[in-house]
Structure formats: C-alpha cells, structure tokens
Amino acid sequence: MLDKMERFQTPEKSSKAIHFRFPQPVRTGRIVLELEKINKSYDTLKIYQNFSVT
C-alpha cells in the first residue's frame, strides 16, 4: 500500500532566523495588586492569617 502512495519531498530548512525587538514599556506607577488581611486554612490547619501585600 505504501508503494502506491505518491512521495513528496520536504522543503529544505531555511537558515534564516526571526528576531523580534519590543520597546521597554513605560512604568505606570499604579498599584497592580493589593491584598489586605487574607486568610487561608484547611479545616483547622491555618496556612496563613491576616496576610497583606501591595
């Protein structure tokens, strides 16, 4: 069955490389995330309590 199938040549790989350059973003100074007094527990096991981060 494979003998009856038409064979295709794969294209040769190009030695060219693609390069991207992105400008540095401007810092906004805005608060991206703020958490206050966060608690996490599993039943009676406290993982963290009153956790805050800005």
Secondary structure in CASP SS format (residue, H / E / C, confidence):
PFRMAT SS
TARGET T0000
AUTHOR 0000-0000-0000
METHOD secondary structure of the structure
MODEL  1
M C 1.00
L H 1.00
D H 1.00
K H 1.00
M C 1.00
E C 1.00
R C 1.00
F C 1.00
Q C 1.00
T C 1.00
P C 1.00
E C 1.00
K C 1.00
S C 1.00
S C 1.00
K C 1.00
A C 1.00
I C 1.00
H C 1.00
F C 1.00
R C 1.00
F C 1.00
P C 1.00
Q C 1.00
P C 1.00
V C 1.00
R C 1.00
T C 1.00
G C 1.00
R C 1.00
I C 1.00
V C 1.00
L C 1.00
E C 1.00
L E 1.00
E E 1.00
K E 1.00
I E 1.00
N E 1.00
K E 1.00
S E 1.00
Y E 1.00
D C 1.00
T C 1.00
L E 1.00
K E 1.00
I E 1.00
Y E 1.00
Q E 1.00
N E 1.00
F E 1.00
S E 1.00
V E 1.00
T C 1.00
END
